Amino acid sequence: MTENPEPFPFEQADPTGDAERDLRTALGRFPTGVAVVTALDADGLAIGLTVSSFNTVSLAPPLVVWSLQLTSRHLDSFDTTATYAINILSATQEEVSNLFASSLDRPFDQVGWAPGLSGVPLLEGCCAWFEVDNHQQLDGGDHRLYLGKVRRFAADPSPVPLVFHDGDYRVLRDR
Ligand SMILES: Cc1cc2nc3c(=O)[nH]c(=O)nc-3n(C[C@H](O)[C@H](O)[C@H](O)COP(=O)(O)O)c2cc1C
């Protein structure tokens, strides 16, 4: 068995190197799913971005969380929208993930979607969808955390989920 490396405080991670890069690499050891968070902006136009920061918080009340970079062009929209949706991507949706991580202006022209609660877009072909109220926001360093209260959800058990790990997309192996 490989010995665990000695734990170290962040400040001493690598005094000669880039501690932030080392932290990012270590955090990337944690595999996540990939989701696209969708909403309507103040003009009623569909917006969305790819996130790996989605996670569950609470079952009763039903709360989920994700975080947005403070530099995002979508910050104002997610601060003000009353509802938004979290679309959990399937393994076949790597291109959708890249599309919503790009700065392209009209990504919704290139994917299939249907309007959900309040007209918020729900993407086709996902593993699960959560339509949430914009319940609470918390500042967390260079990101803002958004707590969503689930109003409606659906899950398709058939598709395999898309996984992100060590900075790349992965495919789940059956046990
Ligand atoms: C797999 C993956 C996960 C990402 N996760 C997040 C995230 O959790 N939060 C975030 O703000 N941006 C995340 N991004 C970056 C955004 O999708 C997008 O590239 C960035 O928001 C672009 O800047 P903009 O919001 O100003 O358009 C992720 C990108 C990828 C490819």
The ligand as an SDF file (V2000), in Angstrom:
LIG
                    3D

 31 33  0  0  0  0  0  0  0  0999 V2000
  -16.5080   20.7480  -15.8830 C   0  0  0  0  0  0  0  0  0  0  0  0
  -16.6430   22.2140  -15.5590 C   0  0  0  0  0  0  0  0  0  0  0  0
  -17.0660   22.6130  -14.3030 C   0  0  0  0  0  0  0  0  0  0  0  0
  -17.2290   23.9700  -13.9950 C   0  0  0  0  0  0  0  0  0  0  0  0
  -17.6880   24.3260  -12.7600 N   0  0  0  0  0  0  0  0  0  0  0  0
  -17.9150   25.6280  -12.4680 C   0  0  0  0  0  0  0  0  0  0  0  0
  -18.4910   25.9990  -11.2250 C   0  0  0  0  0  0  0  0  0  0  0  0
  -18.8100   25.1620  -10.3840 O   0  0  0  0  0  0  0  0  0  0  0  0
  -18.6990   27.3330  -11.0020 N   0  0  0  0  0  0  0  0  0  0  0  0
  -18.3780   28.2930  -11.9230 C   0  0  0  0  0  0  0  0  0  0  0  0
  -18.5810   29.4780  -11.6500 O   0  0  0  0  0  0  0  0  0  0  0  0
  -17.8330   27.9650  -13.1190 N   0  0  0  0  0  0  0  0  0  0  0  0
  -17.6170   26.6550  -13.4230 C   0  0  0  0  0  0  0  0  0  0  0  0
  -17.1120   26.3140  -14.6420 N   0  0  0  0  0  0  0  0  0  0  0  0
  -16.8150   27.3840  -15.6070 C   0  0  0  0  0  0  0  0  0  0  0  0
  -18.0960   27.8830  -16.3060 C   0  0  0  0  0  0  0  0  0  0  0  0
  -18.7970   26.8050  -16.9170 O   0  0  0  0  0  0  0  0  0  0  0  0
  -17.7990   28.9160  -17.4220 C   0  0  0  0  0  0  0  0  0  0  0  0
  -16.7210   28.5010  -18.1670 O   0  0  0  0  0  0  0  0  0  0  0  0
  -17.5050   30.2540  -16.8680 C   0  0  0  0  0  0  0  0  0  0  0  0
  -18.5650   30.6130  -16.0380 O   0  0  0  0  0  0  0  0  0  0  0  0
  -17.3950   31.2340  -18.0700 C   0  0  0  0  0  0  0  0  0  0  0  0
  -17.4790   32.5660  -17.5970 O   0  0  0  0  0  0  0  0  0  0  0  0
  -18.8800   33.3620  -17.6870 P   0  0  0  0  0  0  0  0  0  0  0  0
  -19.7440   32.7970  -16.5960 O   0  0  0  0  0  0  0  0  0  0  0  0
  -18.5210   34.7730  -17.4320 O   0  0  0  0  0  0  0  0  0  0  0  0
  -19.4620   33.1010  -19.0550 O   0  0  0  0  0  0  0  0  0  0  0  0
  -16.9360   24.9530  -14.9720 C   0  0  0  0  0  0  0  0  0  0  0  0
  -16.4970   24.5530  -16.2560 C   0  0  0  0  0  0  0  0  0  0  0  0
  -16.3630   23.1990  -16.5510 C   0  0  0  0  0  0  0  0  0  0  0  0
  -15.9280   22.7860  -17.9390 C   0  0  0  0  0  0  0  0  0  0  0  0
  1  2  1  0
  2  3  1  0
  2 30  2  0
  3  4  2  0
  4  5  1  0
  4 28  1  0
  5  6  2  0
  6  7  1  0
  6 13  1  0
  7  8  2  0
  7  9  1  0
  9 10  1  0
 10 11  2  0
 10 12  1  0
 12 13  2  0
 13 14  1  0
 14 15  1  0
 14 28  1  0
 15 16  1  0
 16 17  1  0
 16 18  1  0
 18 19  1  0
 18 20  1  0
 20 21  1  0
 20 22  1  0
 22 23  1  0
 23 24  1  0
 24 25  2  0
 24 26  1  0
 24 27  1  0
 28 29  2  0
 29 30  1  0
 30 31  1  0
M  END
$$$$
